Amino acid sequence: MTHTDYTKQILNIKDENIYFNENCLEIKKINNVDTKVFHGYLTYTPEYCPKCGCINEGFDDIIKWDFKKNCKIKITKVCGFNSLLILDKQRFLCKHCNRTFTASTSVVDFHKQISNDTNLNIKLELMQKGSEKDIAKRNNVSSNHVNRILDKISQDKLIKNNGILPKKFGIDEFSATKDTISKMAFITVDHENHNIFDINDSRLSLDIEKYFKRYSKNERDKVEFITMDLYKPYYKLMHGLFKNAILISDRFHIVIQVRNALDNTRIKLCNKSNPNYKKLKKYWKLILKNESNLDDTNKKYNKHFKKEVTQKDIVTYLINTDKTLYNDYQLYQGIIKSINNRNKADYINIVHNNINNKFISKKMKKSLKTFINMENYILNSFDYEYSNGIVEGTNNVIKQIKHTACGYKKFKHFKARIMLIKGILNPITQN
């Protein structure tokens, strides 16, 4: 193998018309950064003239006409060093149209200075979690160039409406960008493949209805299950769109309602005039913990109680300091147990027997009223295993993407990045 072959293998150059001299490498400081600079030249015999279309059959048609020298091409890093290809491109003269043209190569597009391999590497990195600024730095390009690549990807239709809806899916909203309506986006997650089905730039009922009505009534009637949180307008909307679907309230959101009500009661007691202020403030996690998971055997010395106590002892003491806190705690623990045991009868008894309880907090009573208003949907969560866990997990990934980038200005860029990272969109195989 010649030094040209070795150099081309190192640089991943597959163009057979590029050649390198023996001393083709030098290291220069460019913008105070050590850069590997490779010198090569591009030449071949063209088959035709791209200007007039004349077929090249000999010296009477097209001849070589000097070189277009020192064409700078940014290529992928070599051994961690920024790399630059200085390429002399052969020029040709067509004797038929008396015009000149320059040799072309697959290494870089016409009138571009960043190699196709570098652009490919940027696309691959956009499929991983990381900021555009970091991707630009690793590839020795500007962040604007990375943004232009993402913009080009986002121009394509990210989810093709092929007329088929998933039979089981979950819905939710998340905080998106300023150019979305109400700054919230609407997400649909397929329960069968555990991935995003689509993201809409509005969570308003009219926009969601318009979106789903792109699908035929026959297709919408095939939907079997829809999971969602306790946002009531969604239930009315989904009932109208999906006549045969069973709507299921997410169990996590049922628990979080009473959990927040209990914690609100505890916070109200946390004033410095209360002798148990420090205890209520420090042991909030134990109060919210599942009662069955509290340690009631291992005693440890506690400086607040000035004696050895268990976790169970701490919670028992604290909830007995206030009647409202005690009743909220018992109701909270009862709902947790009924949901964990899938005991529908216990859940119904707890909710209905405590709705008129004078010793529970206003916030807890409000939660119980919500449960009664949406009882049919909540009870479906006891009969079926489906929940919005996959949707909440996806939303968490989306928050991480947004946090890493310090936010996005354009929704189409944000959506494209989500789809890239979740593997739904592949720009490498994209037509």
C-alpha positions in Angstrom: 0.0 0.0 0.0 1.2 3.5 -0.8 1.3 6.5 1.6 -1.8 7.8 -0.3 -3.8 4.6 0.5 -2.7 4.8 4.2 -3.6 8.5 4.5 -7.0 7.9 2.8 -7.8 5.1 5.2 -6.9 7.2 8.2 -9.1 10.1 7.0 -11.9 7.7 5.8 -11.6 9.1 2.2 -13.1 6.8 -0.4 -12.6 9.0 -3.4 -10.1 7.2 -5.7 -9.2 10.5 -7.4 -7.6 12.1 -4.4 -3.8 11.7 -4.0 -1.3 12.7 -1.3 2.4 13.4 -1.5 4.9 11.8 0.8 5.2 14.8 3.2 1.5 15.6 3.2 1.0 16.2 6.9 2.0 19.3 9.0 0.8 20.5 12.4 -0.2 24.2 12.5 -1.7 26.5 15.2 -5.1 27.7 13.9 -6.9 30.0 16.3 -4.3 28.9 19.0 -5.3 25.3 18.6 -2.9 22.6 17.2 -4.4 21.4 14.0 -3.4 18.5 11.7 -3.2 19.8 8.2 -3.2 17.3 5.3 -2.2 18.4 1.8 -3.7 16.6 -1.2 -4.8 17.1 -4.7 -7.8 16.0 -6.8 -7.5 15.1 -10.5 -9.2 12.8 -13.0 -10.3 12.6 -16.6 -14.0 13.9 -16.8 -16.5 12.0 -18.9 -18.4 15.1 -20.0 -18.6 18.8 -19.6 -21.2 19.8 -16.9 -21.6 23.2 -18.6 -22.6 22.2 -22.2 -22.9 18.4 -21.8 -20.2 17.6 -24.4 -18.8 14.0 -24.2 -15.1 13.9 -23.5 -13.5 11.7 -26.2 -10.0 13.3 -26.3 -7.8 16.4 -26.2 -10.1 18.1 -28.8 -13.0 18.1 -26.3 -11.8 18.7 -22.7 -8.3 19.5 -21.4 -6.7 20.0 -17.9 -6.4 23.7 -17.1 -4.2 24.2 -14.0 -5.5 23.7 -10.4 -7.8 25.6 -8.1 -5.4 25.6 -5.2 -5.7 25.5 -1.4 -9.4 24.5 -1.0 -9.9 24.2 2.7 -12.1 21.4 3.9 -12.9 20.7 7.6 -12.7 17.0 8.3 -13.4 14.8 11.3 -10.9 14.9 14.2 -7.8 12.6 14.0 -6.6 11.3 17.3 -8.4 14.1 19.1 -6.8 16.9 16.9 -8.7 19.3 14.8 -8.0 18.4 11.2 -8.0 20.2 7.9 -7.7 19.0 4.4 -6.0 21.4 2.0 -7.1 20.1 -1.4 -5.9 21.3 -4.8 -8.7 20.7 -7.3 -8.0 20.1 -11.0 -9.6 22.6 -13.3 -10.7 21.7 -16.9 -11.4 23.7 -20.1 -14.1 22.6 -22.5 -13.1 23.5 -26.0 -16.6 23.3 -27.3 -18.2 26.0 -25.0 -14.8 27.5 -24.0 -15.8 27.4 -20.3 -13.9 26.0 -17.3 -15.1 23.8 -14.5 -13.6 22.3 -11.4 -13.2 18.6 -10.4 -15.8 17.5 -7.9 -15.4 15.0 -5.0 -17.7 13.0 -2.7 -15.7 14.2 0.3 -17.5 17.6 0.3 -20.5 19.1 -1.5 -20.1 21.8 -4.1 -19.2 25.2 -2.7 -19.0 23.8 0.9 -16.0 23.7 3.3 -17.2 21.2 5.8 -16.8 17.5 4.8 -19.8 15.2 4.5 -18.2 12.9 7.1 -18.3 15.8 9.6 -21.9 16.5 8.8 -22.7 12.8 9.3 -20.9 12.7 12.6 -23.0 15.8 13.7 -26.2 14.0 12.8 -25.1 11.0 14.8 -24.3 13.2 17.8 -27.7 14.9 17.6 -29.2 11.5 18.3 -27.5 11.5 21.7 -28.2 13.7 24.7 -25.9 16.8 24.6 -26.1 20.4 23.8 -25.5 21.8 20.2 -22.7 23.9 21.5 -20.8 20.8 22.8 -21.5 19.0 19.5 -20.1 22.0 17.6 -17.0 22.1 19.7 -16.3 18.4 19.3 -16.6 18.6 15.5 -14.7 21.9 15.1 -17.6 23.8 13.6 -19.8 26.7 14.7 -22.9 26.1 16.7 -24.9 27.9 13.9 -23.8 25.1 11.5 -25.1 22.4 13.9 -28.3 24.4 14.2 -28.7 24.6 10.4 -28.3 20.8 10.2 -31.0 20.4 12.9 -33.2 22.9 11.0 -32.9 20.9 7.8 -33.8 17.7 9.6 -36.8 19.4 11.2 -38.1 20.5 7.8 -39.1 16.9 7.0 -42.4 15.5 8.3 -41.2 13.8 11.5 -44.2 11.6 11.8 -46.0 10.4 8.7 -49.7 10.2 9.0 -50.2 6.8 7.5 -53.8 6.6 8.8 -53.0 4.1 11.6 -53.4 4.9 15.3 -52.0 2.8 18.2 -54.7 0.7 19.9 -53.4 1.5 23.4 -51.8 4.9 24.1 -51.3 7.5 26.8 -51.6 11.3 26.6 -50.1 14.1 28.5 -48.7 17.6 28.1 -45.3 19.2 28.8 -43.7 22.6 28.9 -42.3 23.2 25.4 -41.2 26.5 23.7 -42.5 30.0 23.4 -43.8 29.6 19.9 -46.2 26.8 21.0 -49.8 27.7 21.8 -50.0 28.3 25.6 -46.3 27.2 25.8 -47.4 23.6 26.3 -47.1 20.7 23.9 -49.4 17.6 23.7 -47.7 14.2 23.6 -49.1 10.7 22.6 -47.1 7.6 23.7 -47.8 4.1 22.3 -48.2 1.6 25.1 -47.3 -1.3 22.8 -43.9 -0.2 21.6 -43.2 2.0 24.6 -42.2 5.0 22.5 -43.6 8.4 21.3 -46.2 8.2 18.7 -46.4 12.0 18.0 -46.0 15.4 19.6 -48.5 18.2 18.8 -47.6 21.9 19.3 -50.9 22.6 21.2 -52.8 21.1 24.1 -56.0 23.0 23.4 -59.0 20.8 22.9 -59.9 22.3 19.5 -56.4 21.6 18.2 -56.2 18.1 19.7 -59.6 17.3 18.1 -58.5 18.6 14.8 -55.3 16.5 15.0 -57.0 13.2 15.8 -59.8 13.8 13.2 -57.1 13.4 10.6 -57.6 9.7 11.2 -60.8 8.0 10.0 -63.7 7.2 12.3 -63.1 3.5 11.6 -59.5 3.8 12.8 -60.4 5.8 15.9 -63.1 3.2 16.8 -60.3 0.6 17.0 -58.6 2.3 19.9 -59.0 0.1 23.0 -57.4 2.0 26.0 -56.3 5.5 26.7 -54.4 6.5 29.9 -54.2 10.1 31.2 -53.9 12.2 34.3 -56.9 13.7 36.2 -57.4 16.7 33.8 -61.2 16.4 33.2 -61.4 18.3 29.8 -59.3 15.5 28.2 -61.9 12.8 29.3 -64.8 14.6 27.6 -62.7 15.1 24.5 -61.5 11.5 24.3 -65.0 10.2 24.8 -66.1 12.1 21.7 -63.2 11.1 19.6 -62.8 7.4 20.6 -66.2 5.9 21.2 -65.0 2.4 22.1 -61.9 3.3 24.1 -61.7 2.6 27.9 -60.4 5.7 29.6 -58.0 5.0 32.5 -56.9 7.5 35.1 -53.2 7.1 36.1 -52.7 5.6 39.5 -49.7 7.9 40.2 -51.8 11.0 39.8 -54.4 9.6 42.2 -51.8 9.1 44.9 -50.1 12.4 44.3 -53.4 14.3 44.8 -53.8 13.0 48.4 -50.0 13.1 49.0 -49.9 16.8 48.2 -53.0 17.4 50.4 -51.3 15.6 53.4 -48.0 17.5 52.8 -49.9 20.8 52.7 -51.4 20.0 56.1 -47.9 19.3 57.5 -46.5 22.6 56.0 -49.3 24.6 57.7 -48.2 23.2 61.0 -44.6 24.2 60.3 -44.5 27.6 62.1 -41.8 28.5 64.7 -44.3 28.8 67.4 -45.1 25.1 67.2 -42.9 23.1 69.6 -42.7 20.3 67.0 -41.7 22.7 64.2 -38.2 21.1 63.7 -39.5 17.6 63.8 -42.3 18.3 61.3 -39.8 20.0 59.0 -37.1 17.3 59.2 -39.2 14.1 59.0 -41.5 15.1 56.2 -40.3 12.1 54.1 -41.3 9.7 56.8 -44.8 11.1 57.0 -45.3 10.7 53.2 -43.7 7.2 53.2 -45.8 4.1 52.8 -46.7 2.9 56.3 -45.8 -0.7 55.5 -42.2 0.5 54.6 -41.5 2.2 57.9 -38.9 0.6 60.1 -40.5 -0.4 63.5 -37.7 -2.6 64.9 -34.4 -0.8 64.7 -34.1 1.9 67.3 -31.6 4.8 66.9 -30.8 7.7 69.2 -32.5 10.8 68.0 -31.4 14.3 69.2 -34.8 15.8 68.6 -36.5 13.2 70.8 -33.5 12.8 73.1 -33.9 9.0 73.1 -33.8 6.0 70.9 -36.8 5.8 68.5 -37.8 3.9 65.4 -39.2 5.5 62.2 -42.6 4.2 63.2 -42.4 5.9 66.6 -41.5 9.2 64.9 -44.4 9.2 62.6 -46.9 8.0 65.3 -45.8 10.9 67.5 -46.0 13.5 64.8 -49.4 12.6 63.4 -50.9 12.6 66.9 -49.9 16.2 67.5 -52.7 17.4 65.3 -56.2 15.9 64.6 -56.3 17.1 61.0 -52.9 15.7 60.3 -53.9 12.4 61.8 -57.0 12.1 59.8 -55.3 13.1 56.5 -52.5 10.6 57.2 -54.9 7.7 57.8 -56.9 8.6 54.6 -53.7 8.9 52.6 -52.3 5.5 53.8 -55.7 3.8 53.2 -55.8 5.0 49.6 -52.2 3.9 49.0 -53.0 0.4 50.4 -56.2 0.0 48.4 -54.4 1.0 45.2 -51.4 -1.3 45.8 -53.7 -4.2 46.6 -56.0 -3.4 43.8 -58.9 -3.4 46.3 -61.7 -1.5 44.6 -64.2 -2.0 47.5 -61.7 -0.6 50.1 -61.0 2.4 47.9 -64.7 3.2 47.4 -65.4 2.9 51.1 -62.5 5.2 52.1 -63.5 7.9 49.6 -67.2 7.9 50.2 -67.0 7.6 54.0 -64.6 10.5 54.4 -66.1 13.0 52.0 -68.1 14.5 54.9 -65.4 14.1 57.5 -65.0 17.4 59.4 -61.6 16.6 60.6 -59.8 16.4 57.2 -58.2 19.4 55.5 -60.0 21.4 52.8 -57.4 20.3 50.2 -57.9 16.6 51.1 -61.7 17.1 50.8 -61.2 18.7 47.4 -59.2 15.7 46.3 -61.9 13.3 47.4 -64.5 15.4 45.4 -62.3 15.0 42.4 -62.1 11.3 42.9 -65.9 11.0 43.2 -66.5 13.1 40.0 -64.1 10.9 38.1 -64.9 7.6 39.8 -65.7 5.6 36.7 -62.3 6.3 35.2 -60.4 5.8 38.4 -62.0 2.5 39.0 -60.8 1.4 35.6 -57.2 1.7 36.9 -58.0 -1.1 39.4 -59.2 -3.4 36.6 -56.4 -2.8 34.1 -52.7 -2.8 34.4 -52.2 0.2 32.0 -50.9 3.5 33.5 -49.2 6.7 32.4 -45.9 5.6 33.7 -44.3 5.3 30.2 -45.6 8.8 29.4 -44.2 10.3 32.6 -40.9 8.6 31.9 -40.8 10.0 28.4 -41.6 13.5 29.8 -38.7 13.2 32.1 -36.4 12.5 29.2 -37.8 15.5 27.4 -37.1 17.7 30.4 -33.5 16.5 30.5 -33.1 17.3 26.7 -34.5 20.8 27.3 -32.4 21.3 30.4 -29.2 20.2 28.7 -29.8 22.7 25.8 -30.8 25.5 28.3 -34.1 25.6 26.3 -35.1 25.8 22.6 -36.5 28.8 20.7 -38.3 26.8 18.0 -40.7 24.0 18.6 -39.8 22.2 15.4 -36.1 22.0 16.5 -37.2 20.8 20.0 -39.4 18.2 18.5 -36.8 17.0 16.0 -34.2 16.6 18.8 -36.7 14.6 20.9 -37.5 12.3 17.9 -33.7 11.9 17.2 -32.8 11.0 20.7 -35.8 8.6 21.1 -34.7 6.8 17.9 -38.0 7.6 16.0 -36.2 9.7 13.4 -33.0 8.5 11.7 -31.5 11.2 9.5 -28.9 8.7 8.2 -31.4 6.4 6.5 -33.8 9.3 5.7 -34.5 10.0 2.1 
